[in-house]
Amino acid sequence: MNLEDYRANLGWSKARLAREASINVGTVIDAEKGKRVYKATAGKIANALSKGLGEGKEITYKDIEGLNLAD
């Protein structure tokens, strides 16, 4: 699944994901559009999604299809 799919499955807005990941909403928008995001930022996004999905549903940034990663 891509980032938008994960977010939609949780019923989260872009702003909610940004709050949960402690990042700027513009970064979420950029990530969903395929713009480059740092691996550390992608990790924050994955951690927030994992928490939202609950126990036993841990994902990493490698599980999010279509993320364009920068070092």
N, CA, C and O atoms as a Maestro MAE file, in Angstrom:
{
 s_m_m2io_version
 :::
 2.0.0
}

f_m_ct {
 s_m_title
 :::
 protein
 m_atom[284] {
  # First column is atom index #
  i_m_mmod_type
  r_m_x_coord
  r_m_y_coord
  r_m_z_coord
  i_m_residue_number
  s_m_chain_name
  s_m_pdb_residue_name
  s_m_pdb_atom_name
  i_m_atomic_number
  :::
  1 25 0.843 -1.187 0.000 1 A "MET " " N  " 7
  2 3 0.000 0.000 0.000 1 A "MET " " CA " 6
  3 2 0.888 1.250 0.000 1 A "MET " " C  " 6
  4 15 2.003 1.244 0.521 1 A "MET " " O  " 8
  5 25 0.367 2.296 -0.588 2 A "ASN " " N  " 7
  6 3 1.109 3.550 -0.556 2 A "ASN " " CA " 6
  7 2 0.676 4.378 0.662 2 A "ASN " " C  " 6
  8 15 -0.211 3.984 1.420 2 A "ASN " " O  " 8
  9 25 1.316 5.512 0.823 3 A "LEU " " N  " 7
  10 3 1.066 6.339 2.005 3 A "LEU " " CA " 6
  11 2 -0.396 6.776 2.089 3 A "LEU " " C  " 6
  12 15 -1.000 6.732 3.161 3 A "LEU " " O  " 8
  13 25 -0.953 7.191 0.979 4 A "GLU " " N  " 7
  14 3 -2.348 7.635 0.992 4 A "GLU " " CA " 6
  15 2 -3.285 6.490 1.389 4 A "GLU " " C  " 6
  16 15 -4.263 6.705 2.104 4 A "GLU " " O  " 8
  17 25 -2.982 5.271 0.922 5 A "ASP " " N  " 7
  18 3 -3.798 4.105 1.289 5 A "ASP " " CA " 6
  19 2 -3.766 3.864 2.797 5 A "ASP " " C  " 6
  20 15 -4.811 3.686 3.424 5 A "ASP " " O  " 8
  21 25 -2.566 3.858 3.375 6 A "TYR " " N  " 7
  22 3 -2.448 3.656 4.822 6 A "TYR " " CA " 6
  23 2 -3.227 4.728 5.578 6 A "TYR " " C  " 6
  24 15 -3.967 4.437 6.517 6 A "TYR " " O  " 8
  25 25 -3.041 5.979 5.146 7 A "ARG " " N  " 7
  26 3 -3.700 7.096 5.828 7 A "ARG " " CA " 6
  27 2 -5.217 6.979 5.721 7 A "ARG " " C  " 6
  28 15 -5.934 7.187 6.700 7 A "ARG " " O  " 8
  29 25 -5.699 6.645 4.528 8 A "ALA " " N  " 7
  30 3 -7.146 6.517 4.317 8 A "ALA " " CA " 6
  31 2 -7.722 5.360 5.135 8 A "ALA " " C  " 6
  32 15 -8.820 5.470 5.680 8 A "ALA " " O  " 8
  33 25 -6.991 4.267 5.219 9 A "ASN " " N  " 7
  34 3 -7.471 3.120 6.004 9 A "ASN " " CA " 6
  35 2 -7.633 3.470 7.477 9 A "ASN " " C  " 6
  36 15 -8.494 2.920 8.163 9 A "ASN " " O  " 8
  37 25 -6.806 4.380 7.954 10 A "LEU " " N  " 7
  38 3 -6.915 4.833 9.343 10 A "LEU " " CA " 6
  39 2 -7.983 5.914 9.517 10 A "LEU " " C  " 6
  40 15 -8.374 6.234 10.639 10 A "LEU " " O  " 8
  41 25 -8.450 6.473 8.398 11 A "GLY " " N  " 7
  42 3 -9.417 7.567 8.465 11 A "GLY " " CA " 6
  43 2 -8.779 8.869 8.890 11 A "GLY " " C  " 6
  44 15 -9.447 9.752 9.429 11 A "GLY " " O  " 8
  45 25 -7.481 8.989 8.646 12 A "TRP " " N  " 7
  46 3 -6.731 10.181 9.051 12 A "TRP " " CA " 6
  47 2 -6.634 11.184 7.906 12 A "TRP " " C  " 6
  48 15 -6.488 10.817 6.740 12 A "TRP " " O  " 8
  49 25 -6.719 12.444 8.268 13 A "SER " " N  " 7
  50 3 -6.422 13.508 7.323 13 A "SER " " CA " 6
  51 2 -4.902 13.643 7.212 13 A "SER " " C  " 6
  52 15 -4.154 13.061 7.997 13 A "SER " " O  " 8
  53 25 -4.471 14.409 6.241 14 A "LYS " " N  " 7
  54 3 -3.033 14.693 6.120 14 A "LYS " " CA " 6
  55 2 -2.541 15.411 7.374 14 A "LYS " " C  " 6
  56 15 -1.441 15.149 7.860 14 A "LYS " " O  " 8
  57 25 -3.363 16.317 7.892 15 A "ALA " " N  " 7
  58 3 -2.988 17.070 9.098 15 A "ALA " " CA " 6
  59 2 -2.854 16.140 10.304 15 A "ALA " " C  " 6
  60 15 -1.953 16.311 11.125 15 A "ALA " " O  " 8
  61 25 -3.743 15.165 10.408 16 A "ARG " " N  " 7
  62 3 -3.659 14.225 11.540 16 A "ARG " " CA " 6
  63 2 -2.383 13.395 11.454 16 A "ARG " " C  " 6
  64 15 -1.700 13.207 12.460 16 A "ARG " " O  " 8
  65 25 -2.059 12.901 10.275 17 A "LEU " " N  " 7
  66 3 -0.830 12.135 10.123 17 A "LEU " " CA " 6
  67 2 0.378 12.995 10.468 17 A "LEU " " C  " 6
  68 15 1.304 12.532 11.134 17 A "LEU " " O  " 8
  69 25 0.369 14.233 10.020 18 A "ALA " " N  " 7
  70 3 1.479 15.139 10.327 18 A "ALA " " CA " 6
  71 2 1.616 15.318 11.841 18 A "ALA " " C  " 6
  72 15 2.726 15.276 12.372 18 A "ALA " " O  " 8
  73 25 0.497 15.516 12.533 19 A "ARG " " N  " 7
  74 3 0.545 15.668 14.000 19 A "ARG " " CA " 6
  75 2 1.079 14.403 14.653 19 A "ARG " " C  " 6
  76 15 1.950 14.471 15.521 19 A "ARG " " O  " 8
  77 25 0.567 13.258 14.244 20 A "GLU " " N  " 7
  78 3 0.977 11.987 14.848 20 A "GLU " " CA " 6
  79 2 2.454 11.698 14.609 20 A "GLU " " C  " 6
  80 15 3.113 11.083 15.447 20 A "GLU " " O  " 8
  81 25 2.973 12.141 13.466 21 A "ALA " " N  " 7
  82 3 4.372 11.896 13.115 21 A "ALA " " CA " 6
  83 2 5.296 13.032 13.539 21 A "ALA " " C  " 6
  84 15 6.512 12.936 13.378 21 A "ALA " " O  " 8
  85 25 4.725 14.106 14.081 22 A "SER " " N  " 7
  86 3 5.497 15.292 14.479 22 A "SER " " CA " 6
  87 2 6.290 15.866 13.310 22 A "SER " " C  " 6
  88 15 7.479 16.168 13.418 22 A "SER " " O  " 8
  89 25 5.585 16.003 12.186 23 A "ILE " " N  " 7
  90 3 6.186 16.617 11.008 23 A "ILE " " CA " 6
  91 2 5.211 17.650 10.450 23 A "ILE " " C  " 6
  92 15 4.074 17.757 10.910 23 A "ILE " " O  " 8
  93 25 5.661 18.393 9.471 24 A "ASN " " N  " 7
  94 3 4.851 19.424 8.839 24 A "ASN " " CA " 6
  95 2 3.861 18.788 7.867 24 A "ASN " " C  " 6
  96 15 4.202 17.824 7.182 24 A "ASN " " O  " 8
  97 25 2.654 19.312 7.802 25 A "VAL " " N  " 7
  98 3 1.646 18.776 6.888 25 A "VAL " " CA " 6
  99 2 2.129 18.861 5.439 25 A "VAL " " C  " 6
  100 15 1.783 18.011 4.619 25 A "VAL " " O  " 8
  101 25 2.917 19.871 5.124 26 A "GLY " " N  " 7
  102 3 3.471 19.999 3.773 26 A "GLY " " CA " 6
  103 2 4.357 18.819 3.411 26 A "GLY " " C  " 6
  104 15 4.434 18.429 2.246 26 A "GLY " " O  " 8
  105 25 5.023 18.253 4.405 27 A "THR " " N  " 7
  106 3 5.867 17.086 4.173 27 A "THR " " CA " 6
  107 2 5.015 15.871 3.820 27 A "THR " " C  " 6
  108 15 5.388 15.077 2.957 27 A "THR " " O  " 8
  109 25 3.874 15.728 4.483 28 A "VAL " " N  " 7
  110 3 2.955 14.628 4.163 28 A "VAL " " CA " 6
  111 2 2.440 14.798 2.736 28 A "VAL " " C  " 6
  112 15 2.398 13.836 1.968 28 A "VAL " " O  " 8
  113 25 2.055 16.005 2.388 29 A "ILE " " N  " 7
  114 3 1.564 16.286 1.037 29 A "ILE " " CA " 6
  115 2 2.640 15.950 0.010 29 A "ILE " " C  " 6
  116 15 2.365 15.290 -0.993 29 A "ILE " " O  " 8
  117 25 3.862 16.406 0.263 30 A "ASP " " N  " 7
  118 3 4.969 16.131 -0.654 30 A "ASP " " CA " 6
  119 2 5.229 14.630 -0.785 30 A "ASP " " C  " 6
  120 15 5.429 14.125 -1.890 30 A "ASP " " O  " 8
  121 25 5.226 13.921 0.343 31 A "ALA " " N  " 7
  122 3 5.485 12.477 0.318 31 A "ALA " " CA " 6
  123 2 4.422 11.755 -0.499 31 A "ALA " " C  " 6
  124 15 4.737 10.836 -1.255 31 A "ALA " " O  " 8
  125 25 3.165 12.165 -0.350 32 A "GLU " " N  " 7
  126 3 2.091 11.527 -1.114 32 A "GLU " " CA " 6
  127 2 2.184 11.836 -2.599 32 A "GLU " " C  " 6
  128 15 1.711 11.056 -3.426 32 A "GLU " " O  " 8
  129 25 2.788 12.962 -2.943 33 A "LYS " " N  " 7
  130 3 2.959 13.341 -4.350 33 A "LYS " " CA " 6
  131 2 4.204 12.711 -4.965 33 A "LYS " " C  " 6
  132 15 4.460 12.872 -6.159 33 A "LYS " " O  " 8
  133 25 4.980 11.995 -4.151 34 A "GLY " " N  " 7
  134 3 6.178 11.346 -4.673 34 A "GLY " " CA " 6
  135 2 7.434 12.181 -4.597 34 A "GLY " " C  " 6
  136 15 8.466 11.810 -5.157 34 A "GLY " " O  " 8
  137 25 7.357 13.310 -3.907 35 A "LYS " " N  " 7
  138 3 8.560 14.122 -3.732 35 A "LYS " " CA " 6
  139 2 9.466 13.454 -2.704 35 A "LYS " " C  " 6
  140 15 9.008 12.656 -1.886 35 A "LYS " " O  " 8
  141 25 10.732 13.780 -2.750 36 A "ARG " " N  " 7
  142 3 11.711 13.136 -1.875 36 A "ARG " " CA " 6
  143 2 11.512 13.530 -0.419 36 A "ARG " " C  " 6
  144 15 11.257 14.690 -0.094 36 A "ARG " " O  " 8
  145 25 11.636 12.531 0.446 37 A "VAL " " N  " 7
  146 3 11.619 12.752 1.895 37 A "VAL " " CA " 6
  147 2 12.817 12.021 2.489 37 A "VAL " " C  " 6
  148 15 13.242 10.983 1.982 37 A "VAL " " O  " 8
  149 25 13.344 12.569 3.555 38 A "TYR " " N  " 7
  150 3 14.472 11.929 4.230 38 A "TYR " " CA " 6
  151 2 14.029 10.622 4.878 38 A "TYR " " C  " 6
  152 15 12.875 10.473 5.278 38 A "TYR " " O  " 8
  153 25 14.964 9.679 4.975 39 A "LYS " " N  " 7
  154 3 14.665 8.389 5.597 39 A "LYS " " CA " 6
  155 2 14.188 8.574 7.029 39 A "LYS " " C  " 6
  156 15 13.298 7.856 7.485 39 A "LYS " " O  " 8
  157 25 14.775 9.534 7.744 40 A "ALA " " N  " 7
  158 3 14.356 9.791 9.132 40 A "ALA " " CA " 6
  159 2 12.898 10.238 9.173 40 A "ALA " " C  " 6
  160 15 12.144 9.822 10.053 40 A "ALA " " O  " 8
  161 25 12.505 11.074 8.237 41 A "THR " " N  " 7
  162 3 11.119 11.532 8.158 41 A "THR " " CA " 6
  163 2 10.194 10.380 7.784 41 A "THR " " C  " 6
  164 15 9.110 10.240 8.350 41 A "THR " " O  " 8
  165 25 10.620 9.558 6.834 42 A "ALA " " N  " 7
  166 3 9.841 8.385 6.442 42 A "ALA " " CA " 6
  167 2 9.662 7.452 7.631 42 A "ALA " " C  " 6
  168 15 8.608 6.835 7.790 42 A "ALA " " O  " 8
  169 25 10.692 7.349 8.465 43 A "GLY " " N  " 7
  170 3 10.600 6.532 9.674 43 A "GLY " " CA " 6
  171 2 9.570 7.076 10.646 43 A "GLY " " C  " 6
  172 15 8.837 6.306 11.267 43 A "GLY " " O  " 8
  173 25 9.506 8.398 10.785 44 A "LYS " " N  " 7
  174 3 8.507 9.018 11.659 44 A "LYS " " CA " 6
  175 2 7.098 8.735 11.152 44 A "LYS " " C  " 6
  176 15 6.184 8.465 11.931 44 A "LYS " " O  " 8
  177 25 6.942 8.800 9.845 45 A "ILE " " N  " 7
  178 3 5.638 8.515 9.247 45 A "ILE " " CA " 6
  179 2 5.258 7.068 9.507 45 A "ILE " " C  " 6
  180 15 4.133 6.786 9.919 45 A "ILE " " O  " 8
  181 25 6.184 6.149 9.270 46 A "ALA " " N  " 7
  182 3 5.913 4.723 9.478 46 A "ALA " " CA " 6
  183 2 5.579 4.429 10.938 46 A "ALA " " C  " 6
  184 15 4.679 3.640 11.226 46 A "ALA " " O  " 8
  185 25 6.301 5.059 11.854 47 A "ASN " " N  " 7
  186 3 6.024 4.854 13.281 47 A "ASN " " CA " 6
  187 2 4.623 5.336 13.642 47 A "ASN " " C  " 6
  188 15 3.903 4.666 14.383 47 A "ASN " " O  " 8
  189 25 4.240 6.491 13.123 48 A "ALA " " N  " 7
  190 3 2.910 7.019 13.404 48 A "ALA " " CA " 6
  191 2 1.835 6.091 12.848 48 A "ALA " " C  " 6
  192 15 0.833 5.830 13.513 48 A "ALA " " O  " 8
  193 25 2.040 5.598 11.641 49 A "LEU " " N  " 7
  194 3 1.068 4.675 11.045 49 A "LEU " " CA " 6
  195 2 0.989 3.385 11.852 49 A "LEU " " C  " 6
  196 15 -0.097 2.850 12.073 49 A "LEU " " O  " 8
  197 25 2.129 2.893 12.287 50 A "SER " " N  " 7
  198 3 2.156 1.666 13.095 50 A "SER " " CA " 6
  199 2 1.351 1.838 14.375 50 A "SER " " C  " 6
  200 15 0.566 0.963 14.741 50 A "SER " " O  " 8
  201 25 1.542 2.963 15.054 51 A "LYS " " N  " 7
  202 3 0.793 3.234 16.280 51 A "LYS " " CA " 6
  203 2 -0.701 3.297 15.991 51 A "LYS " " C  " 6
  204 15 -1.512 2.791 16.766 51 A "LYS " " O  " 8
  205 25 -1.060 3.917 14.877 52 A "GLY " " N  " 7
  206 3 -2.461 4.019 14.505 52 A "GLY " " CA " 6
  207 2 -3.079 2.668 14.179 52 A "GLY " " C  " 6
  208 15 -4.253 2.428 14.463 52 A "GLY " " O  " 8
  209 25 -2.284 1.790 13.583 53 A "LEU " " N  " 7
  210 3 -2.781 0.463 13.209 53 A "LEU " " CA " 6
  211 2 -2.918 -0.456 14.408 53 A "LEU " " C  " 6
  212 15 -3.706 -1.402 14.372 53 A "LEU " " O  " 8
  213 25 -2.167 -0.198 15.466 54 A "GLY " " N  " 7
  214 3 -2.281 -0.992 16.687 54 A "GLY " " CA " 6
  215 2 -1.239 -2.091 16.786 54 A "GLY " " C  " 6
  216 15 -0.414 -2.284 15.892 54 A "GLY " " O  " 8
  217 25 -1.303 -2.800 17.897 55 A "GLU " " N  " 7
  218 3 -0.330 -3.855 18.178 55 A "GLU " " CA " 6
  219 2 -0.314 -4.914 17.093 55 A "GLU " " C  " 6
  220 15 -1.351 -5.288 16.545 55 A "GLU " " O  " 8
  221 25 0.889 -5.387 16.796 56 A "GLY " " N  " 7
  222 3 1.048 -6.440 15.807 56 A "GLY " " CA " 6
  223 2 0.973 -5.960 14.370 56 A "GLY " " C  " 6
  224 15 1.011 -6.767 13.441 56 A "GLY " " O  " 8
  225 25 0.869 -4.661 14.181 57 A "LYS " " N  " 7
  226 3 0.738 -4.104 12.826 57 A "LYS " " CA " 6
  227 2 1.909 -3.176 12.490 57 A "LYS " " C  " 6
  228 15 1.745 -2.207 11.749 57 A "LYS " " O  " 8
  229 25 3.083 -3.474 13.033 58 A "GLU " " N  " 7
  230 3 4.229 -2.591 12.828 58 A "GLU " " CA " 6
  231 2 4.679 -2.601 11.376 58 A "GLU " " C  " 6
  232 15 4.846 -3.653 10.760 58 A "GLU " " O  " 8
  233 25 4.870 -1.398 10.849 59 A "ILE " " N  " 7
  234 3 5.398 -1.254 9.498 59 A "ILE " " CA " 6
  235 2 6.644 -0.380 9.552 59 A "ILE " " C  " 6
  236 15 6.851 0.363 10.511 59 A "ILE " " O  " 8
  237 25 7.456 -0.472 8.531 60 A "THR " " N  " 7
  238 3 8.619 0.399 8.383 60 A "THR " " CA " 6
  239 2 8.427 1.221 7.119 60 A "THR " " C  " 6
  240 15 7.497 0.980 6.350 60 A "THR " " O  " 8
  241 25 9.300 2.184 6.909 61 A "TYR " " N  " 7
  242 3 9.170 3.001 5.698 61 A "TYR " " CA " 6
  243 2 9.339 2.147 4.442 61 A "TYR " " C  " 6
  244 15 8.858 2.515 3.371 61 A "TYR " " O  " 8
  245 25 10.016 1.014 4.572 62 A "LYS " " N  " 7
  246 3 10.188 0.118 3.420 62 A "LYS " " CA " 6
  247 2 8.879 -0.541 3.008 62 A "LYS " " C  " 6
  248 15 8.748 -1.007 1.876 62 A "LYS " " O  " 8
  249 25 7.905 -0.584 3.920 63 A "ASP " " N  " 7
  250 3 6.602 -1.177 3.627 63 A "ASP " " CA " 6
  251 2 5.659 -0.212 2.906 63 A "ASP " " C  " 6
  252 15 4.614 -0.628 2.404 63 A "ASP " " O  " 8
  253 25 6.018 1.062 2.854 64 A "ILE " " N  " 7
  254 3 5.158 2.058 2.242 64 A "ILE " " CA " 6
  255 2 5.584 2.238 0.781 64 A "ILE " " C  " 6
  256 15 6.629 2.816 0.484 64 A "ILE " " O  " 8
  257 25 4.748 1.729 -0.108 65 A "GLU " " N  " 7
  258 3 5.074 1.782 -1.530 65 A "GLU " " CA " 6
  259 2 5.104 3.212 -2.038 65 A "GLU " " C  " 6
  260 15 4.295 4.046 -1.633 65 A "GLU " " O  " 8
  261 25 6.044 3.482 -2.926 66 A "GLY " " N  " 7
  262 3 6.078 4.762 -3.622 66 A "GLY " " CA " 6
  263 2 6.779 5.892 -2.904 66 A "GLY " " C  " 6
  264 15 6.843 7.004 -3.428 66 A "GLY " " O  " 8
  265 25 7.314 5.636 -1.701 67 A "LEU " " N  " 7
  266 3 8.056 6.714 -1.040 67 A "LEU " " CA " 6
  267 2 9.359 6.947 -1.794 67 A "LEU " " C  " 6
  268 15 10.085 6.007 -2.117 67 A "LEU " " O  " 8
  269 25 9.634 8.195 -2.062 68 A "ASN " " N  " 7
  270 3 10.857 8.596 -2.757 68 A "ASN " " CA " 6
  271 2 11.831 9.076 -1.688 68 A "ASN " " C  " 6
  272 15 11.689 10.182 -1.166 68 A "ASN " " O  " 8
  273 25 12.821 8.244 -1.361 69 A "LEU " " N  " 7
  274 3 13.673 8.509 -0.214 69 A "LEU " " CA " 6
  275 2 14.963 9.229 -0.576 69 A "LEU " " C  " 6
  276 15 15.618 8.920 -1.572 69 A "LEU " " O  " 8
  277 25 15.303 10.199 0.265 70 A "ALA " " N  " 7
  278 3 16.597 10.868 0.213 70 A "ALA " " CA " 6
  279 2 17.393 10.381 1.393 70 A "ALA " " C  " 6
  280 15 16.819 9.920 2.380 70 A "ALA " " O  " 8
  281 25 18.701 10.473 1.315 71 A "ASP " " N  " 7
  282 3 19.551 10.055 2.443 71 A "ASP " " CA " 6
  283 2 19.446 11.078 3.508 71 A "ASP " " C  " 6
  284 15 20.074 10.944 4.558 71 A "ASP " " O  " 8
  :::
 }
 m_bond[283] {
  # First column is bond index #
  i_m_from
  i_m_to
  i_m_order
  :::
  1 1 2 1
  2 2 3 1
  3 3 4 2
  4 3 5 1
  5 5 6 1
  6 6 7 1
  7 7 8 2
  8 7 9 1
  9 9 10 1
  10 10 11 1
  11 11 12 2
  12 11 13 1
  13 13 14 1
  14 14 15 1
  15 15 16 2
  16 15 17 1
  17 17 18 1
  18 18 19 1
  19 19 20 2
  20 19 21 1
  21 21 22 1
  22 22 23 1
  23 23 24 2
  24 23 25 1
  25 25 26 1
  26 26 27 1
  27 27 28 2
  28 27 29 1
  29 29 30 1
  30 30 31 1
  31 31 32 2
  32 31 33 1
  33 33 34 1
  34 34 35 1
  35 35 36 2
  36 35 37 1
  37 37 38 1
  38 38 39 1
  39 39 40 2
  40 39 41 1
  41 41 42 1
  42 42 43 1
  43 43 44 2
  44 43 45 1
  45 45 46 1
  46 46 47 1
  47 47 48 2
  48 47 49 1
  49 49 50 1
  50 50 51 1
  51 51 52 2
  52 51 53 1
  53 53 54 1
  54 54 55 1
  55 55 56 2
  56 55 57 1
  57 57 58 1
  58 58 59 1
  59 59 60 2
  60 59 61 1
  61 61 62 1
  62 62 63 1
  63 63 64 2
  64 63 65 1
  65 65 66 1
  66 66 67 1
  67 67 68 2
  68 67 69 1
  69 69 70 1
  70 70 71 1
  71 71 72 2
  72 71 73 1
  73 73 74 1
  74 74 75 1
  75 75 76 2
  76 75 77 1
  77 77 78 1
  78 78 79 1
  79 79 80 2
  80 79 81 1
  81 81 82 1
  82 82 83 1
  83 83 84 2
  84 83 85 1
  85 85 86 1
  86 86 87 1
  87 87 88 2
  88 87 89 1
  89 89 90 1
  90 90 91 1
  91 91 92 2
  92 91 93 1
  93 93 94 1
  94 94 95 1
  95 95 96 2
  96 95 97 1
  97 97 98 1
  98 98 99 1
  99 99 100 2
  100 99 101 1
  101 101 102 1
  102 102 103 1
  103 103 104 2
  104 103 105 1
  105 105 106 1
  106 106 107 1
  107 107 108 2
  108 107 109 1
  109 109 110 1
  110 110 111 1
  111 111 112 2
  112 111 113 1
  113 113 114 1
  114 114 115 1
  115 115 116 2
  116 115 117 1
  117 117 118 1
  118 118 119 1
  119 119 120 2
  120 119 121 1
  121 121 122 1
  122 122 123 1
  123 123 124 2
  124 123 125 1
  125 125 126 1
  126 126 127 1
  127 127 128 2
  128 127 129 1
  129 129 130 1
  130 130 131 1
  131 131 132 2
  132 131 133 1
  133 133 134 1
  134 134 135 1
  135 135 136 2
  136 135 137 1
  137 137 138 1
  138 138 139 1
  139 139 140 2
  140 139 141 1
  141 141 142 1
  142 142 143 1
  143 143 144 2
  144 143 145 1
  145 145 146 1
  146 146 147 1
  147 147 148 2
  148 147 149 1
  149 149 150 1
  150 150 151 1
  151 151 152 2
  152 151 153 1
  153 153 154 1
  154 154 155 1
  155 155 156 2
  156 155 157 1
  157 157 158 1
  158 158 159 1
  159 159 160 2
  160 159 161 1
  161 161 162 1
  162 162 163 1
  163 163 164 2
  164 163 165 1
  165 165 166 1
  166 166 167 1
  167 167 168 2
  168 167 169 1
  169 169 170 1
  170 170 171 1
  171 171 172 2
  172 171 173 1
  173 173 174 1
  174 174 175 1
  175 175 176 2
  176 175 177 1
  177 177 178 1
  178 178 179 1
  179 179 180 2
  180 179 181 1
  181 181 182 1
  182 182 183 1
  183 183 184 2
  184 183 185 1
  185 185 186 1
  186 186 187 1
  187 187 188 2
  188 187 189 1
  189 189 190 1
  190 190 191 1
  191 191 192 2
  192 191 193 1
  193 193 194 1
  194 194 195 1
  195 195 196 2
  196 195 197 1
  197 197 198 1
  198 198 199 1
  199 199 200 2
  200 199 201 1
  201 201 202 1
  202 202 203 1
  203 203 204 2
  204 203 205 1
  205 205 206 1
  206 206 207 1
  207 207 208 2
  208 207 209 1
  209 209 210 1
  210 210 211 1
  211 211 212 2
  212 211 213 1
  213 213 214 1
  214 214 215 1
  215 215 216 2
  216 215 217 1
  217 217 218 1
  218 218 219 1
  219 219 220 2
  220 219 221 1
  221 221 222 1
  222 222 223 1
  223 223 224 2
  224 223 225 1
  225 225 226 1
  226 226 227 1
  227 227 228 2
  228 227 229 1
  229 229 230 1
  230 230 231 1
  231 231 232 2
  232 231 233 1
  233 233 234 1
  234 234 235 1
  235 235 236 2
  236 235 237 1
  237 237 238 1
  238 238 239 1
  239 239 240 2
  240 239 241 1
  241 241 242 1
  242 242 243 1
  243 243 244 2
  244 243 245 1
  245 245 246 1
  246 246 247 1
  247 247 248 2
  248 247 249 1
  249 249 250 1
  250 250 251 1
  251 251 252 2
  252 251 253 1
  253 253 254 1
  254 254 255 1
  255 255 256 2
  256 255 257 1
  257 257 258 1
  258 258 259 1
  259 259 260 2
  260 259 261 1
  261 261 262 1
  262 262 263 1
  263 263 264 2
  264 263 265 1
  265 265 266 1
  266 266 267 1
  267 267 268 2
  268 267 269 1
  269 269 270 1
  270 270 271 1
  271 271 272 2
  272 271 273 1
  273 273 274 1
  274 274 275 1
  275 275 276 2
  276 275 277 1
  277 277 278 1
  278 278 279 1
  279 279 280 2
  280 279 281 1
  281 281 282 1
  282 282 283 1
  283 283 284 2
  :::
 }
}
